[in-house]
Structure formats: C-alpha cells, structure tokens
Amino acid sequence: MDPDFIGKEKIASLLPMKTCIEVMETMFRSLAGGGCLQPLRSLMWLPDKSGLLGMMPAYAGEMAMMGVKVISVFHGNKEAGIPSHQGVVILMDSRHGRPLMILDAEEITAIRTAAASAVATRLLSNPDSSTLAILGSGEQAQRHIEAIQLVRDIRQIRVWSRNYEHAAVLARAVEHRYKVDTRVHKQAAEAVSQADIICAVTASGQPVLKGEWIAEGAHINAVGACTPAARELDGLAVQRSKLYTDNYQSLLAEAGDFIIAKKEDLITDDHVKGEISEVLARVKRGRETTGEITLFKSLGIAMEDLYAASHIYFKLYPR
C-alpha cells in the first residue's frame, strides 16, 4: 500500500496543541529512558546562503518507528508571502523499513516547536507566572501564545516585533481570540520588563533580548536562532540564566546563543544544567528558587517530529 500524504488541515485536527504538549512530554520521557536514536541533523546551505536544506533522522524503539524530516529554511520568503519552513516528514516502520506516511513538515514543526516550549515552561517557570512577553510576530509567536496559555494562567500578553505593524496585527488577533489583555510595544525592553515568561521567536541573527532587561524569576524560551552564527540573546542574558536544552549535541554544535556567549568567555560548557528529558526524569534539577532565571534553548530535534508524526499515524491506524 502506498503511503498516505497528510496535509496541514488534517494534521491540525489530529494533533491539537494540548495533545501535542502531552506527546512532547512523552517523547522527552522516552529520551531519558533510552532506546532512541537521533544523529545531529545535516544542513546543506545554498552557495549564496539564501536558504538551506535540513535532514533530520530519528528512531524510537518503543514504537518501532523511524523517520526523517526533510525541510527547507528560507527566511527571505516572508517578503514573498511564502512560509520560511517547508518540507515533509517521512514515517517508516523500523521492523521492515516500510514507508508508512508522508506528512507536511511545516505544520508539524509549527505545532511541536511550541508544544516543546510549553513542556519546558511548565517544568521550569514559576507556577504563578501570569505575564507573557513575545518577541516576534510570525508563526511561532502565534503558536507559542496558544501553547503557553495551556500550561500557565496568563493574564497579560506583551508583543514586540522588529516590524511594529505586524506586532500590532498579532496583538489585536490575540486579544480577540483569547480575551486576554494584550499590548504591543515599540521597544523590546518594555515588552520584557517584569515579564514572568519570555519567548524569543524571531528570525533575527543578532540579539533582541538583553540580560539587563530580564527580571529575576523569569523563564525564557529561546527558539528562533538555530545556527552557530545567529543568536537572539546576548551573552549576559545567557550568563544570568540556568540553561537547559532539548539536546546537548545540538546545543554544542548549533546554538549561537550558547556558542557566542562561550566565545565571549561569559560561560563554559558547565553552564548547561541539563536536558529537559533529564529534568523530567529527575536526573537533573530544574528551578530551585523563585528568583532564578531559567532558559530553555530549543533547537528542535528529530524525535519531536517522529513522535508527532507517529501520534497522527496511530490515530488513523490504531494498533
């Protein structure tokens, strides 16, 4: 039987955000237990650096599943009204290597990225966090607003973007949809001032969040930068934070937020406190005081795609 193609609308109906948060927590717990493989993704840049092709393989023994996400990233697409991330997730069984399903990678990536941040937020932020600052106004800004509200009682949302008009449009849509006090700010420093949770979800290669702006007790999800030369946080922001990640290997090889702060001699490898999977398994400690600043550096790992795709497959074809 030829593998089905699952498009955006069907993915959205089978993998709502609340469900995906649960799937991502299951995935992180499975990582802690072993039986999973995910080599570092392979990136092929085009000669003019206008875009790249990424290949992200993974294997999950407990589900007898393996797969690969093939995705292109062209940040300049926004001007043309085309998504920056496009591709497919190919799902296969690991008993016989049979292709099972092909899924739209743009939708899976959008949902699972925010869901993983929500798992980290529930794990690391102060339980009474109520003010959310969003740096960025694109797809991940929308998705993170949706996801974070599912794990914390958010009463105010602050939006900043390098494009003020985009931020204003997002703020109006959010306030209408969620009936939450939503404000747009012209300065990032104003948006994050005294915020309990900060999500950096921009395509910027230069810092948009500075350490001097961050209030004690805040939790940060740093999502946008995923190459060694790009960062959304300055070195002081990383230095002030207890740093957690989704995968050590990815962090050390790809996270400009970490790599550049290290080159500036502000931190060392010992600054990394653990993977989210280790905190869930209680192998490593998470937040220990209300005043600590915690930071989840998200690189986006292949296991997230594999578990999201497998959930959809088993919904359609129950075992």
Contacts in CASP RR format, 6 or more apart in sequence:
PFRMAT RR
TARGET T0000
AUTHOR 0000-0000-0000
METHOD contacts of the structure
MODEL  1
MDPDFIGKEKIASLLPMKTCIEVMETMFRSLAGGGCLQPLRSLMWLPDKS
GLLGMMPAYAGEMAMMGVKVISVFHGNKEAGIPSHQGVVILMDSRHGRPL
MILDAEEITAIRTAAASAVATRLLSNPDSSTLAILGSGEQAQRHIEAIQL
VRDIRQIRVWSRNYEHAAVLARAVEHRYKVDTRVHKQAAEAVSQADIICA
VTASGQPVLKGEWIAEGAHINAVGACTPAARELDGLAVQRSKLYTDNYQS
LLAEAGDFIIAKKEDLITDDHVKGEISEVLARVKRGRETTGEITLFKSLG
IAMEDLYAASHIYFKLYPR
3 90 0 8 1.000
3 91 0 8 1.000
3 99 0 8 1.000
3 100 0 8 1.000
3 101 0 8 1.000
3 102 0 8 1.000
4 101 0 8 1.000
4 102 0 8 1.000
4 316 0 8 1.000
5 101 0 8 1.000
5 102 0 8 1.000
5 103 0 8 1.000
5 104 0 8 1.000
6 14 0 8 1.000
6 101 0 8 1.000
6 102 0 8 1.000
6 103 0 8 1.000
6 104 0 8 1.000
6 312 0 8 1.000
6 316 0 8 1.000
7 103 0 8 1.000
7 104 0 8 1.000
7 107 0 8 1.000
8 104 0 8 1.000
8 106 0 8 1.000
8 107 0 8 1.000
10 312 0 8 1.000
11 103 0 8 1.000
11 104 0 8 1.000
11 107 0 8 1.000
11 108 0 8 1.000
11 111 0 8 1.000
11 312 0 8 1.000
12 107 0 8 1.000
12 111 0 8 1.000
14 311 0 8 1.000
14 312 0 8 1.000
14 315 0 8 1.000
14 316 0 8 1.000
15 23 0 8 1.000
15 108 0 8 1.000
15 111 0 8 1.000
15 308 0 8 1.000
15 311 0 8 1.000
15 312 0 8 1.000
17 111 0 8 1.000
17 114 0 8 1.000
17 115 0 8 1.000
17 118 0 8 1.000
17 143 0 8 1.000
17 146 0 8 1.000
17 147 0 8 1.000
17 150 0 8 1.000
18 150 0 8 1.000
19 311 0 8 1.000
20 111 0 8 1.000
20 112 0 8 1.000
20 115 0 8 1.000
20 308 0 8 1.000
20 311 0 8 1.000
21 115 0 8 1.000
21 118 0 8 1.000
21 119 0 8 1.000
21 147 0 8 1.000
21 150 0 8 1.000
21 151 0 8 1.000
23 112 0 8 1.000
23 115 0 8 1.000
23 307 0 8 1.000
23 308 0 8 1.000
23 311 0 8 1.000
24 112 0 8 1.000
24 115 0 8 1.000
24 116 0 8 1.000
24 118 0 8 1.000
24 119 0 8 1.000
24 304 0 8 1.000
24 307 0 8 1.000
24 308 0 8 1.000
25 119 0 8 1.000
25 280 0 8 1.000
26 307 0 8 1.000
27 303 0 8 1.000
27 304 0 8 1.000
27 306 0 8 1.000
27 307 0 8 1.000
28 116 0 8 1.000
28 119 0 8 1.000
28 246 0 8 1.000
28 275 0 8 1.000
28 276 0 8 1.000
28 277 0 8 1.000
28 280 0 8 1.000
29 277 0 8 1.000
29 280 0 8 1.000
29 281 0 8 1.000
30 36 0 8 1.000
30 60 0 8 1.000
30 62 0 8 1.000
30 303 0 8 1.000
30 307 0 8 1.000
31 275 0 8 1.000
31 277 0 8 1.000
31 303 0 8 1.000
32 275 0 8 1.000
32 277 0 8 1.000
32 278 0 8 1.000
32 280 0 8 1.000
32 281 0 8 1.000
32 283 0 8 1.000
33 277 0 8 1.000
33 281 0 8 1.000
35 60 0 8 1.000
35 61 0 8 1.000
35 62 0 8 1.000
36 58 0 8 1.000
36 59 0 8 1.000
36 60 0 8 1.000
36 61 0 8 1.000
36 303 0 8 1.000
37 58 0 8 1.000
37 59 0 8 1.000
38 56 0 8 1.000
38 57 0 8 1.000
38 58 0 8 1.000
38 59 0 8 1.000
38 247 0 8 1.000
38 301 0 8 1.000
38 302 0 8 1.000
38 303 0 8 1.000
39 57 0 8 1.000
40 249 0 8 1.000
40 250 0 8 1.000
40 253 0 8 1.000
40 254 0 8 1.000
41 54 0 8 1.000
41 55 0 8 1.000
41 56 0 8 1.000
41 250 0 8 1.000
41 302 0 8 1.000
42 54 0 8 1.000
42 55 0 8 1.000
43 52 0 8 1.000
43 53 0 8 1.000
43 54 0 8 1.000
43 55 0 8 1.000
43 227 0 8 1.000
44 52 0 8 1.000
44 53 0 8 1.000
44 54 0 8 1.000
44 55 0 8 1.000
45 51 0 8 1.000
45 52 0 8 1.000
46 52 0 8 1.000
50 74 0 8 1.000
50 76 0 8 1.000
51 72 0 8 1.000
51 73 0 8 1.000
51 74 0 8 1.000
51 75 0 8 1.000
52 72 0 8 1.000
52 73 0 8 1.000
53 70 0 8 1.000
53 71 0 8 1.000
53 72 0 8 1.000
54 69 0 8 1.000
54 70 0 8 1.000
54 71 0 8 1.000
54 72 0 8 1.000
54 73 0 8 1.000
55 68 0 8 1.000
55 69 0 8 1.000
55 70 0 8 1.000
56 68 0 8 1.000
56 69 0 8 1.000
56 70 0 8 1.000
56 71 0 8 1.000
56 301 0 8 1.000
56 302 0 8 1.000
56 305 0 8 1.000
57 66 0 8 1.000
57 67 0 8 1.000
57 68 0 8 1.000
57 302 0 8 1.000
58 66 0 8 1.000
58 67 0 8 1.000
58 68 0 8 1.000
58 301 0 8 1.000
58 302 0 8 1.000
58 303 0 8 1.000
58 305 0 8 1.000
58 306 0 8 1.000
59 65 0 8 1.000
59 66 0 8 1.000
59 67 0 8 1.000
59 94 0 8 1.000
59 306 0 8 1.000
60 66 0 8 1.000
60 94 0 8 1.000
60 303 0 8 1.000
60 306 0 8 1.000
60 307 0 8 1.000
60 310 0 8 1.000
61 94 0 8 1.000
63 307 0 8 1.000
63 310 0 8 1.000
64 93 0 8 1.000
64 94 0 8 1.000
64 95 0 8 1.000
65 91 0 8 1.000
65 92 0 8 1.000
65 93 0 8 1.000
65 94 0 8 1.000
65 306 0 8 1.000
65 310 0 8 1.000
65 313 0 8 1.000
66 92 0 8 1.000
66 93 0 8 1.000
66 94 0 8 1.000
66 97 0 8 1.000
66 306 0 8 1.000
67 89 0 8 1.000
67 90 0 8 1.000
67 91 0 8 1.000
67 92 0 8 1.000
67 302 0 8 1.000
67 306 0 8 1.000
67 309 0 8 1.000
68 89 0 8 1.000
68 90 0 8 1.000
68 302 0 8 1.000
69 87 0 8 1.000
69 88 0 8 1.000
69 89 0 8 1.000
69 90 0 8 1.000
69 105 0 8 1.000
69 108 0 8 1.000
69 109 0 8 1.000
69 302 0 8 1.000
69 305 0 8 1.000
70 87 0 8 1.000
70 88 0 8 1.000
70 90 0 8 1.000
70 105 0 8 1.000
71 85 0 8 1.000
71 86 0 8 1.000
71 87 0 8 1.000
71 88 0 8 1.000
71 105 0 8 1.000
71 109 0 8 1.000
72 85 0 8 1.000
72 86 0 8 1.000
72 87 0 8 1.000
73 84 0 8 1.000
73 85 0 8 1.000
74 82 0 8 1.000
74 84 0 8 1.000
74 86 0 8 1.000
75 84 0 8 1.000
75 203 0 8 1.000
76 84 0 8 1.000
77 83 0 8 1.000
77 84 0 8 1.000
78 84 0 8 1.000
78 203 0 8 1.000
83 106 0 8 1.000
83 139 0 8 1.000
84 203 0 8 1.000
85 105 0 8 1.000
85 106 0 8 1.000
85 109 0 8 1.000
85 110 0 8 1.000
86 105 0 8 1.000
86 106 0 8 1.000
87 104 0 8 1.000
87 105 0 8 1.000
87 106 0 8 1.000
88 102 0 8 1.000
88 103 0 8 1.000
88 104 0 8 1.000
88 105 0 8 1.000
89 102 0 8 1.000
89 103 0 8 1.000
89 104 0 8 1.000
89 105 0 8 1.000
89 108 0 8 1.000
89 305 0 8 1.000
89 306 0 8 1.000
89 308 0 8 1.000
89 309 0 8 1.000
90 99 0 8 1.000
90 101 0 8 1.000
90 102 0 8 1.000
91 99 0 8 1.000
91 100 0 8 1.000
91 101 0 8 1.000
91 102 0 8 1.000
91 103 0 8 1.000
91 306 0 8 1.000
91 309 0 8 1.000
91 310 0 8 1.000
91 313 0 8 1.000
92 98 0 8 1.000
92 99 0 8 1.000
92 100 0 8 1.000
93 100 0 8 1.000
100 313 0 8 1.000
101 309 0 8 1.000
101 312 0 8 1.000
101 313 0 8 1.000
103 309 0 8 1.000
103 312 0 8 1.000
105 305 0 8 1.000
108 305 0 8 1.000
108 308 0 8 1.000
108 309 0 8 1.000
109 305 0 8 1.000
110 139 0 8 1.000
110 140 0 8 1.000
110 143 0 8 1.000
111 143 0 8 1.000
111 308 0 8 1.000
112 304 0 8 1.000
112 305 0 8 1.000
112 307 0 8 1.000
112 308 0 8 1.000
113 140 0 8 1.000
113 143 0 8 1.000
113 223 0 8 1.000
113 298 0 8 1.000
113 300 0 8 1.000
113 304 0 8 1.000
114 140 0 8 1.000
114 143 0 8 1.000
114 144 0 8 1.000
114 146 0 8 1.000
114 147 0 8 1.000
114 148 0 8 1.000
115 147 0 8 1.000
116 246 0 8 1.000
116 276 0 8 1.000
116 298 0 8 1.000
116 300 0 8 1.000
116 304 0 8 1.000
117 144 0 8 1.000
117 147 0 8 1.000
117 148 0 8 1.000
117 199 0 8 1.000
117 221 0 8 1.000
117 223 0 8 1.000
117 296 0 8 1.000
117 298 0 8 1.000
118 147 0 8 1.000
118 148 0 8 1.000
118 150 0 8 1.000
118 151 0 8 1.000
119 151 0 8 1.000
119 276 0 8 1.000
119 280 0 8 1.000
120 219 0 8 1.000
120 221 0 8 1.000
120 244 0 8 1.000
120 276 0 8 1.000
120 296 0 8 1.000
120 298 0 8 1.000
121 129 0 8 1.000
121 148 0 8 1.000
121 151 0 8 1.000
121 152 0 8 1.000
121 197 0 8 1.000
121 219 0 8 1.000
121 221 0 8 1.000
121 296 0 8 1.000
122 151 0 8 1.000
122 152 0 8 1.000
123 276 0 8 1.000
123 279 0 8 1.000
123 280 0 8 1.000
123 286 0 8 1.000
124 219 0 8 1.000
124 244 0 8 1.000
124 279 0 8 1.000
124 286 0 8 1.000
124 287 0 8 1.000
124 294 0 8 1.000
124 296 0 8 1.000
125 152 0 8 1.000
125 196 0 8 1.000
125 197 0 8 1.000
125 219 0 8 1.000
125 287 0 8 1.000
125 294 0 8 1.000
126 196 0 8 1.000
126 217 0 8 1.000
126 219 0 8 1.000
126 287 0 8 1.000
126 290 0 8 1.000
126 291 0 8 1.000
127 152 0 8 1.000
128 153 0 8 1.000
128 196 0 8 1.000
129 152 0 8 1.000
129 154 0 8 1.000
129 196 0 8 1.000
129 197 0 8 1.000
129 219 0 8 1.000
130 152 0 8 1.000
130 153 0 8 1.000
130 154 0 8 1.000
130 155 0 8 1.000
130 156 0 8 1.000
130 196 0 8 1.000
131 154 0 8 1.000
131 155 0 8 1.000
131 156 0 8 1.000
131 157 0 8 1.000
131 158 0 8 1.000
131 194 0 8 1.000
131 195 0 8 1.000
131 196 0 8 1.000
131 197 0 8 1.000
132 145 0 8 1.000
132 148 0 8 1.000
132 149 0 8 1.000
132 152 0 8 1.000
132 154 0 8 1.000
132 156 0 8 1.000
132 157 0 8 1.000
132 158 0 8 1.000
132 195 0 8 1.000
132 196 0 8 1.000
132 197 0 8 1.000
132 198 0 8 1.000
132 199 0 8 1.000
133 157 0 8 1.000
133 158 0 8 1.000
133 159 0 8 1.000
133 160 0 8 1.000
133 191 0 8 1.000
133 192 0 8 1.000
133 195 0 8 1.000
133 197 0 8 1.000
133 198 0 8 1.000
133 199 0 8 1.000
134 141 0 8 1.000
134 144 0 8 1.000
134 145 0 8 1.000
134 157 0 8 1.000
134 158 0 8 1.000
134 159 0 8 1.000
134 160 0 8 1.000
134 170 0 8 1.000
134 191 0 8 1.000
134 199 0 8 1.000
134 201 0 8 1.000
135 160 0 8 1.000
135 161 0 8 1.000
135 188 0 8 1.000
135 191 0 8 1.000
135 192 0 8 1.000
135 198 0 8 1.000
135 199 0 8 1.000
135 200 0 8 1.000
135 201 0 8 1.000
135 202 0 8 1.000
135 208 0 8 1.000
135 209 0 8 1.000
135 232 0 8 1.000
136 159 0 8 1.000
136 160 0 8 1.000
136 161 0 8 1.000
136 162 0 8 1.000
136 166 0 8 1.000
136 167 0 8 1.000
136 200 0 8 1.000
136 201 0 8 1.000
136 202 0 8 1.000
136 208 0 8 1.000
137 159 0 8 1.000
137 161 0 8 1.000
137 163 0 8 1.000
137 166 0 8 1.000
137 167 0 8 1.000
137 169 0 8 1.000
137 170 0 8 1.000
138 161 0 8 1.000
138 166 0 8 1.000
138 170 0 8 1.000
138 201 0 8 1.000
140 199 0 8 1.000
140 201 0 8 1.000
140 223 0 8 1.000
140 224 0 8 1.000
141 159 0 8 1.000
141 161 0 8 1.000
141 170 0 8 1.000
141 199 0 8 1.000
141 201 0 8 1.000
142 170 0 8 1.000
142 173 0 8 1.000
142 174 0 8 1.000
144 199 0 8 1.000
144 201 0 8 1.000
144 221 0 8 1.000
144 223 0 8 1.000
145 157 0 8 1.000
145 174 0 8 1.000
145 178 0 8 1.000
148 154 0 8 1.000
148 197 0 8 1.000
148 199 0 8 1.000
149 178 0 8 1.000
149 180 0 8 1.000
152 196 0 8 1.000
152 197 0 8 1.000
154 180 0 8 1.000
154 197 0 8 1.000
155 180 0 8 1.000
155 181 0 8 1.000
156 180 0 8 1.000
156 181 0 8 1.000
156 182 0 8 1.000
156 183 0 8 1.000
157 171 0 8 1.000
157 174 0 8 1.000
157 175 0 8 1.000
157 178 0 8 1.000
157 180 0 8 1.000
157 181 0 8 1.000
157 182 0 8 1.000
157 183 0 8 1.000
158 182 0 8 1.000
158 183 0 8 1.000
158 184 0 8 1.000
158 185 0 8 1.000
158 190 0 8 1.000
158 191 0 8 1.000
158 192 0 8 1.000
158 195 0 8 1.000
159 167 0 8 1.000
159 170 0 8 1.000
159 171 0 8 1.000
159 174 0 8 1.000
159 182 0 8 1.000
159 183 0 8 1.000
159 184 0 8 1.000
159 185 0 8 1.000
159 191 0 8 1.000
160 167 0 8 1.000
160 184 0 8 1.000
160 185 0 8 1.000
160 186 0 8 1.000
160 187 0 8 1.000
160 188 0 8 1.000
160 190 0 8 1.000
160 191 0 8 1.000
160 192 0 8 1.000
161 167 0 8 1.000
161 170 0 8 1.000
161 202 0 8 1.000
162 202 0 8 1.000
162 204 0 8 1.000
162 208 0 8 1.000
164 184 0 8 1.000
164 186 0 8 1.000
167 184 0 8 1.000
167 185 0 8 1.000
168 184 0 8 1.000
170 184 0 8 1.000
171 182 0 8 1.000
171 183 0 8 1.000
171 184 0 8 1.000
172 182 0 8 1.000
174 180 0 8 1.000
174 182 0 8 1.000
175 181 0 8 1.000
175 182 0 8 1.000
185 191 0 8 1.000
188 208 0 8 1.000
188 209 0 8 1.000
188 213 0 8 1.000
189 210 0 8 1.000
189 213 0 8 1.000
192 198 0 8 1.000
192 209 0 8 1.000
192 213 0 8 1.000
192 214 0 8 1.000
192 215 0 8 1.000
192 218 0 8 1.000
193 213 0 8 1.000
193 215 0 8 1.000
194 215 0 8 1.000
195 215 0 8 1.000
195 218 0 8 1.000
196 215 0 8 1.000
196 217 0 8 1.000
196 218 0 8 1.000
196 219 0 8 1.000
197 218 0 8 1.000
197 219 0 8 1.000
197 220 0 8 1.000
197 221 0 8 1.000
198 209 0 8 1.000
198 214 0 8 1.000
198 218 0 8 1.000
198 219 0 8 1.000
198 220 0 8 1.000
198 221 0 8 1.000
199 220 0 8 1.000
199 221 0 8 1.000
199 223 0 8 1.000
200 208 0 8 1.000
200 209 0 8 1.000
200 220 0 8 1.000
200 221 0 8 1.000
200 222 0 8 1.000
200 223 0 8 1.000
200 224 0 8 1.000
200 232 0 8 1.000
200 233 0 8 1.000
201 221 0 8 1.000
201 223 0 8 1.000
201 224 0 8 1.000
202 208 0 8 1.000
202 224 0 8 1.000
202 232 0 8 1.000
203 224 0 8 1.000
204 224 0 8 1.000
204 225 0 8 1.000
204 230 0 8 1.000
204 232 0 8 1.000
205 225 0 8 1.000
205 229 0 8 1.000
205 230 0 8 1.000
205 231 0 8 1.000
205 232 0 8 1.000
206 230 0 8 1.000
206 231 0 8 1.000
207 231 0 8 1.000
207 232 0 8 1.000
207 233 0 8 1.000
207 234 0 8 1.000
207 235 0 8 1.000
207 237 0 8 1.000
208 232 0 8 1.000
209 220 0 8 1.000
209 222 0 8 1.000
209 232 0 8 1.000
209 233 0 8 1.000
209 234 0 8 1.000
209 237 0 8 1.000
210 233 0 8 1.000
210 234 0 8 1.000
210 236 0 8 1.000
210 237 0 8 1.000
211 233 0 8 1.000
211 234 0 8 1.000
211 235 0 8 1.000
211 236 0 8 1.000
211 237 0 8 1.000
211 239 0 8 1.000
211 240 0 8 1.000
212 236 0 8 1.000
214 220 0 8 1.000
214 237 0 8 1.000
214 240 0 8 1.000
214 241 0 8 1.000
214 293 0 8 1.000
216 291 0 8 1.000
216 292 0 8 1.000
216 293 0 8 1.000
217 290 0 8 1.000
217 291 0 8 1.000
217 292 0 8 1.000
217 293 0 8 1.000
217 294 0 8 1.000
218 293 0 8 1.000
218 294 0 8 1.000
219 287 0 8 1.000
219 293 0 8 1.000
219 294 0 8 1.000
219 295 0 8 1.000
219 296 0 8 1.000
220 233 0 8 1.000
220 237 0 8 1.000
220 241 0 8 1.000
220 293 0 8 1.000
220 294 0 8 1.000
220 295 0 8 1.000
220 296 0 8 1.000
221 296 0 8 1.000
221 298 0 8 1.000
222 232 0 8 1.000
222 233 0 8 1.000
222 257 0 8 1.000
222 295 0 8 1.000
222 296 0 8 1.000
222 297 0 8 1.000
222 298 0 8 1.000
223 232 0 8 1.000
223 298 0 8 1.000
224 232 0 8 1.000
224 298 0 8 1.000
225 231 0 8 1.000
225 232 0 8 1.000
225 255 0 8 1.000
225 256 0 8 1.000
225 257 0 8 1.000
226 254 0 8 1.000
226 255 0 8 1.000
226 299 0 8 1.000
226 300 0 8 1.000
227 254 0 8 1.000
227 256 0 8 1.000
228 253 0 8 1.000
228 254 0 8 1.000
228 255 0 8 1.000
228 256 0 8 1.000
228 259 0 8 1.000
228 260 0 8 1.000
229 256 0 8 1.000
229 260 0 8 1.000
230 256 0 8 1.000
231 256 0 8 1.000
231 257 0 8 1.000
231 260 0 8 1.000
231 261 0 8 1.000
232 257 0 8 1.000
233 257 0 8 1.000
233 261 0 8 1.000
233 295 0 8 1.000
234 261 0 8 1.000
235 257 0 8 1.000
235 260 0 8 1.000
235 261 0 8 1.000
235 264 0 8 1.000
235 266 0 8 1.000
235 267 0 8 1.000
236 266 0 8 1.000
237 295 0 8 1.000
238 257 0 8 1.000
238 258 0 8 1.000
238 261 0 8 1.000
238 266 0 8 1.000
238 267 0 8 1.000
238 271 0 8 1.000
238 295 0 8 1.000
239 261 0 8 1.000
239 266 0 8 1.000
239 267 0 8 1.000
239 271 0 8 1.000
240 293 0 8 1.000
241 293 0 8 1.000
241 294 0 8 1.000
241 295 0 8 1.000
242 273 0 8 1.000
242 286 0 8 1.000
242 287 0 8 1.000
242 292 0 8 1.000
242 293 0 8 1.000
242 294 0 8 1.000
242 295 0 8 1.000
243 258 0 8 1.000
243 267 0 8 1.000
243 271 0 8 1.000
243 272 0 8 1.000
243 273 0 8 1.000
243 274 0 8 1.000
243 295 0 8 1.000
243 297 0 8 1.000
244 272 0 8 1.000
244 273 0 8 1.000
244 274 0 8 1.000
244 275 0 8 1.000
244 276 0 8 1.000
244 279 0 8 1.000
244 286 0 8 1.000
244 294 0 8 1.000
244 295 0 8 1.000
244 296 0 8 1.000
244 297 0 8 1.000
245 251 0 8 1.000
245 255 0 8 1.000
245 258 0 8 1.000
245 272 0 8 1.000
245 274 0 8 1.000
245 275 0 8 1.000
245 276 0 8 1.000
245 296 0 8 1.000
245 297 0 8 1.000
245 298 0 8 1.000
245 299 0 8 1.000
246 275 0 8 1.000
246 276 0 8 1.000
246 277 0 8 1.000
246 296 0 8 1.000
246 297 0 8 1.000
246 298 0 8 1.000
246 299 0 8 1.000
246 300 0 8 1.000
246 301 0 8 1.000
246 304 0 8 1.000
247 275 0 8 1.000
247 299 0 8 1.000
247 300 0 8 1.000
247 301 0 8 1.000
248 272 0 8 1.000
248 274 0 8 1.000
248 275 0 8 1.000
250 299 0 8 1.000
250 300 0 8 1.000
250 301 0 8 1.000
251 258 0 8 1.000
251 272 0 8 1.000
251 297 0 8 1.000
251 299 0 8 1.000
252 258 0 8 1.000
252 259 0 8 1.000
252 269 0 8 1.000
254 299 0 8 1.000
255 297 0 8 1.000
255 299 0 8 1.000
257 297 0 8 1.000
258 267 0 8 1.000
258 271 0 8 1.000
258 272 0 8 1.000
258 297 0 8 1.000
261 267 0 8 1.000
262 268 0 8 1.000
262 269 0 8 1.000
262 271 0 8 1.000
273 284 0 8 1.000
273 285 0 8 1.000
273 286 0 8 1.000
274 284 0 8 1.000
275 284 0 8 1.000
276 296 0 8 1.000
278 284 0 8 1.000
279 285 0 8 1.000
279 286 0 8 1.000
286 294 0 8 1.000
287 294 0 8 1.000
END
